[in-house]
Amino acid sequence: MPKLRSLRLDHCRLGPRLVYPLPADHTLLGSLSNLSVLVLSNTAIPFGQILALEASLPKLQELHLCSNKISTFDPPRTTYGSWASTTGDRRFDRRGRVGHAHVGIFPELKVLNLSNNEIDDWRQVWRFAW
C-alpha cells in the first residue's frame, strides 16, 4: 500500500503481537512507508506495539492512540523490555521509576493524541520532550 496516507483502525483488536524490534525482512517494513496519519483508538494496543511499528512508519505525522488504557511508554516485554523495567535503563527520583527518554522515534511526528488513557504521571509525557 505505498500510496496510502491515512489509516484508521478504531475498535479493531489487532494480533498477533509484533516482534520488537521488527526483523529487517518483516512485510510491514516498506509497505506503509508513506503513511502520515494513523488512528488506533480503542484498540487496546499497548505502547510497546507502537514502538514495534515505528520502523515501518518513517513519514508518520499524526498518531492517535485514544482510549487504549496506556499508562506508560515502555518497550514491549522482550528480553530488553524486561531488563529495562527492572534495572539501569530507568531514572530514579523520590517518586519512583520512569523509563528512558524516547529520542529519535517518529522523527516527523507533529500530532500525538493520547486522550482518555491512564497516564497519571507527567514524567511519562516528558519522555517525549527530549
C-alpha positions, 0 to 999 in steps of 0.5 A: 500500500505505498500510496496510502496516507491515512489509516484508521483502525478504531475498535479493531483488536489487532494480533498477533503481537509484533516482534520488537524490534521488527526483523529487517525482512518483516512485510510491514517494513516498506509497505506503509512507508508513506503513511502520515496519519494513523488512528488506533483508538480503542484498540487496546494496543499497548505502547510497546506495539507502537514502538514495534511499528515505528520502523515501518512508519518513517513519514508518520505525522499524526498518531492517535492512540485514544482510549487504549488504557496506556499508562506508560511508554515502555518497550514491549516485554522482550528480553530488553523490555524486561531488563529495562523495567527492572534495572539501569535503563530507568531514572530514579527520583523520590517518586519512583521509576520512569523509563528512558527518554524516547529520542529519535522515534517518529522523527516527523511526528507533529500530532500525538493524541493520547486522550482518555488513557491512564497516564497519571504521571507527567514524567511519562509525557516528558519522555517525549520532550527530549 
